[in-house]
Amino acid sequence: MVLGRYHHVFFSGLLSVVQGACTRNTTTTNASLPVINLGYECHQAISLNETGGYYNFSNIRYGEPPTGNLRFKAPVEPAIRDKCVVTNGSIGRVCPQSSGNWTIIAREFAQSYLTGLPFKYDLAISTLPDSPDAISGDTRTTEDCLFLDVIAPRSAFAGKASSLPVLVWVYGGGYSSGEKTGKGKFNPAGLLATTGSDSGFIFVAINYRLGAFGWLGNDEVGADGTLNAGLYDQRLALRWVQKYIHLFGGDRDRVTIMGASAGAGSIMHHITSYGGSGEKPAFNQAVLFSPAFLPAPTPDIPTTSFNDLMNMLNVSSLDELRDLPSDTIIAANALQIYSYAPYGSNMYGPSVDNSFAPALPGQLLANGSFHQNISIMVSHNTLEGLTFTKPMIKTTEDYLDMLRQAMPTISNSALSFINNTLYPAVFNGTYGYTNQFQRALATIQDSTIICNTRYLASAMSGRAYGVKFAVPPGIHGEETSYVFQNGKTSDVNQDVADRLQQYIASFVMNSVPSDVNGLYIPLYGSRSQLISMAASGSTIVKDDTANARCAWWQRGLYA
């Protein structure tokens, strides 16, 4: 049994992605649901949402199975087949995944921290399950998981709409967990309804490889595989949109990509891919919520994860690793991440590879080495680091150990500068913290999430719109429930959710985010302006990430 924190659920109105040939085929069967010939398969919509007026095309293949010789390599597009085999995507697909057992502690600690209740760390550790098997499993877990969904308006199939804008969703999950529907949480019905039209835009949601399958790295993988394979999965899915989305009434020249956490961190890497040279990303707009990743400027961390996995499986080469049965490596990946990931990390993620990622994204953005003419909306929360900071950091030595673990090649001079100048042990509130734990929290959220938004917005200031999500408690990932809210729920502020959805929909439709009253978010510009979203309303403020801390982190001097 493999850990699968996100179970695939067909939510009402989720459209399956249908890959198309050169012309739209509107032949219908099974209660008049459309079938589209993709050249390698004929894909039929699995449902029609009568209320929203959109078709659900679910679980459409966009890549060949990344197994056998393709394991740990860049994906390839499906081979064209002469026979039209009809499928409706009724079999769900979830990529092999896991999360560190620390995430269980983090959820419990966050609840205690926010309510002011005492937290017993040792007790929480002692009650952890021994393995991911004890938590949950998902029978749809498979290496053959390169599938996507498309939600397209019925009007596009009735000749009433054409050349609609497209919104592509990339989920988060620490690069080790997640899937395109988010256990039903990523239902775009509310976003689609925000446009006030039965032909607003098309929604696409993609899977990509996780953990060791998508992010395995060391010199051997670089020589006989593909470093950052998960980024190539995402790129292939975006190419699929370019090739086929017109069959659903979509406009391949009006593609917005949206992601949260690891999804947004991935988008950041696409914007800076190949240092801004070569093939441009297949989108012209991006919405990034809390772009997150653990910077890996050197091969030390990827190599350590690679060696640990090899030792677990008692193999000595990448070829031997490829020869292992799928179930064996799926279980090893789940166990490695669950049992051995350091607090705040899931072991795998993007790393500098001297190709797709020639340097850290922040460095590339500072140097102007990124793809131009992309408009962005970028957002961060107010308490991003809470769930990634170990509760037991109580001394300066604890703080320094945290830094050494996160940055194993850091020099003594850089370590001293962080400790004494950037985040000095001064706890009177002057620096925004009052104890060692809060100092560590500030350091983590700046270096891995918050400052990423500054790098993007400042580099792309003339085409950037900034948002600060200031609704308490403002922890990492909180805004996602607002992005996908579909009516009144107990865990979101309805007014804030309506405003956020309107910002997103107007950006997708008109390239400028505005609210229901037609008030626009200002360009970030030289004044570093952004919208602060609070329960009481939205106000224009100066970005508080425009500071010396983020300027230092951007230079990558800790490598």
Number of C-alpha atoms within 10 A of each C-alpha: 16 25 25 26 20 22 21 22 14 19 17 15 23 31 30 30 35 36 27 25 19 12 12 17 17 15 12 13 11 11 8 13 18 23 24 27 23 25 19 20 24 21 28 28 29 23 23 24 17 10 8 17 18 26 29 30 33 30 29 28 28 28 21 16 19 21 18 15 12 15 22 28 24 20 26 15 17 15 11 12 11 9 10 15 13 13 19 21 23 14 10 18 26 27 28 33 31 30 29 24 23 23 17 15 21 21 14 15 23 18 13 14 14 12 9 9 10 9 16 13 15 9 10 15 13 9 9 15 14 13 15 25 16 12 14 13 16 19 13 17 22 20 21 18 26 27 27 31 27 30 30 35 29 23 18 24 19 10 9 12 18 18 18 24 22 28 27 24 25 26 27 26 22 25 31 28 26 30 30 28 25 19 16 17 17 20 22 26 23 19 22 25 19 19 18 9 12 18 22 23 30 26 27 28 28 26 27 29 31 26 26 30 26 29 27 29 31 22 14 16 19 16 9 13 20 24 30 29 27 28 26 21 26 22 19 21 27 22 18 22 27 18 15 22 27 21 25 28 26 25 20 23 15 21 26 26 25 24 23 27 25 28 26 30 29 25 25 25 23 25 24 28 25 22 25 20 13 10 9 16 18 21 23 20 23 25 27 28 30 31 28 30 24 22 21 22 22 17 15 15 22 24 17 14 22 22 16 14 21 17 11 13 16 11 15 11 12 16 14 12 19 16 14 13 11 16 15 11 21 23 18 18 25 26 25 23 25 25 17 16 18 17 21 20 22 25 27 27 30 27 27 20 22 13 12 22 22 19 24 23 28 26 19 24 25 16 11 14 21 25 21 16 11 16 22 26 28 26 26 30 26 17 19 25 25 26 25 21 25 23 22 13 20 15 13 16 11 16 21 17 14 19 19 15 13 19 20 16 15 15 14 11 11 13 17 13 14 19 18 12 11 16 17 15 18 15 14 10 9 8 14 13 18 14 16 22 21 19 24 27 22 21 21 22 24 20 21 20 25 26 27 29 30 27 24 24 30 19 20 23 21 15 20 27 27 32 27 25 26 19 20 13 13 18 20 23 18 18 24 18 15 22 24 19 25 18 11 11 11 6 10 17 15 17 14 21 24 20 21 24 25 24 25 25 24 19 21 25 19 12 19 21 24 21 18 14 8 11 10 15 23 17 22 24 18 10 13 21 23 27 24 22 20 16 15 9 12 19 13 15 15 14 20 14 18 18 11 10 17 21 16 15 20 22 14 17 13 21 14
